[in-house]
């Protein structure tokens, strides 16, 4: 296992910046798809909530001045409601 990790780390360090970005995007998509594969089919309802952290332009005595047109973070939350209880042992590992 350690040998594989060292190999993976070496491969990543030798990647171009563009290839690292593409690898990161592919990894995130695979993780999101893995969650959807497990929880979407048995769900009877699903709710998506996206929270944004807005850009702080400056901080005044009265508080921060936020830019509503720009965000620095986004948090995506998906709630699944199941028709029947599902087995946690078969979920994401």
LUMSELO-184245 format. One record per residue (C-alpha): residue in one letter; x, y, z. Coordinates in nm, 4 decimals. Example, Ala and Ser with C-alpha at 12.3 -4.5 7.8 and 13.67 -1.06 7.14 Angstrom:
2
("a", (1.2300, -0.4500, 0.7800))
("s", (1.3670, -0.1060, 0.7140))
//
This chain:
93
("x", (0.0000, 0.0000, 0.0000))
("x", (0.2795, 0.2419, 0.0891))
("x", (0.4594, 0.1600, -0.2363))
("x", (0.1490, 0.2548, -0.4353))
("x", (0.1107, 0.5792, -0.2411))
("x", (0.4739, 0.6745, -0.3018))
("x", (0.4289, 0.5966, -0.6718))
("x", (0.1121, 0.8081, -0.6862))
("x", (0.2837, 1.0981, -0.5079))
("x", (0.5778, 1.0799, -0.7491))
("x", (0.3425, 1.0790, -1.0488))
("x", (0.1531, 1.3807, -0.9157))
("x", (0.4691, 1.5799, -0.8444))
("x", (0.5858, 1.5160, -1.2005))
("x", (0.2559, 1.6344, -1.3540))
("x", (0.2139, 1.9695, -1.5205))
("x", (-0.0116, 2.2218, -1.3483))
("x", (-0.2829, 2.1649, -1.6081))
("x", (-0.2675, 1.7863, -1.5592))
("x", (-0.2909, 1.8311, -1.1800))
("x", (-0.6030, 2.0446, -1.2236))
("x", (-0.7584, 1.7850, -1.4538))
("x", (-0.6677, 1.5004, -1.2144))
("x", (-0.8226, 1.6935, -0.9231))
("x", (-1.1426, 1.7584, -1.1199))
("x", (-1.1667, 1.3914, -1.2203))
("x", (-1.1129, 1.2770, -0.8605))
("x", (-1.3830, 1.5129, -0.7248))
("x", (-1.6290, 1.4017, -0.9944))
("x", (-1.5598, 1.0351, -0.9182))
("x", (-1.6233, 1.0919, -0.5468))
("x", (-1.9502, 1.2776, -0.6082))
("x", (-2.0634, 1.0107, -0.8550))
("x", (-1.9772, 0.7367, -0.6030))
("x", (-2.2033, 0.9032, -0.3461))
("x", (-2.4831, 0.9419, -0.6007))
("x", (-2.4467, 0.5773, -0.7093))
("x", (-2.5046, 0.4613, -0.3522))
("x", (-2.7713, 0.6993, -0.2268))
("x", (-2.9709, 0.8245, -0.5248))
("x", (-3.1461, 0.5029, -0.6305))
("x", (-3.2940, 0.4103, -0.2909))
("x", (-3.4032, 0.7673, -0.2158))
("x", (-3.7593, 0.8847, -0.2542))
("x", (-3.6602, 1.2502, -0.2168))
("x", (-3.3443, 1.4562, -0.2342))
("x", (-3.2736, 1.8147, -0.1436))
("x", (-2.9762, 2.0224, -0.2557))
("x", (-2.8579, 2.3243, -0.0607))
("x", (-2.5728, 2.5454, -0.1791))
("x", (-2.4172, 2.7913, 0.0651))
("x", (-2.1787, 3.0594, -0.0544))
("x", (-1.9107, 3.2498, 0.1338))
("x", (-1.9051, 3.5939, -0.0222))
("x", (-1.5903, 3.7913, -0.0944))
("x", (-1.5033, 4.0525, 0.1686))
("x", (-1.3981, 4.3709, -0.0112))
("x", (-1.2997, 4.5573, 0.3034))
("x", (-1.3681, 4.5670, 0.6746))
("x", (-1.5131, 4.8841, 0.8214))
("x", (-1.5857, 4.9662, 1.1847))
("x", (-1.9497, 4.8790, 1.1140))
("x", (-1.8506, 4.5369, 0.9750))
("x", (-1.7349, 4.3692, 0.6551))
("x", (-1.8330, 4.5003, 0.3121))
("x", (-1.9316, 4.1945, 0.1092))
("x", (-1.9279, 4.1604, -0.2693))
("x", (-2.2513, 3.9830, -0.3640))
("x", (-2.1215, 3.9052, -0.7129))
("x", (-1.8171, 3.7009, -0.5999))
("x", (-1.7703, 3.4019, -0.3723))
("x", (-1.4629, 3.2518, -0.2105))
("x", (-1.6200, 2.9193, -0.1117))
("x", (-1.9237, 2.7100, -0.1949))
("x", (-2.0618, 2.4293, 0.0212))
("x", (-2.2961, 2.1827, -0.1440))
("x", (-2.5163, 1.9709, 0.0789))
("x", (-2.7378, 1.6911, -0.0507))
("x", (-2.9992, 1.5355, 0.1766))
("x", (-3.1414, 1.2005, 0.0705))
("x", (-3.4654, 1.0655, 0.2182))
("x", (-3.5044, 0.6888, 0.1771))
("x", (-3.8231, 0.4915, 0.1244))
("x", (-3.6835, 0.2118, 0.3412))
("x", (-3.3771, 0.1999, 0.5686))
("x", (-3.0598, 0.1199, 0.3778))
("x", (-2.7636, -0.0865, 0.4927))
("x", (-2.4765, 0.1428, 0.5973))
("x", (-2.2300, -0.1425, 0.5391))
("x", (-2.2997, -0.1185, 0.1667))
("x", (-2.2464, 0.2574, 0.1563))
("x", (-1.9341, 0.4547, 0.0689))
("x", (-1.6155, 0.3270, 0.2268))
//
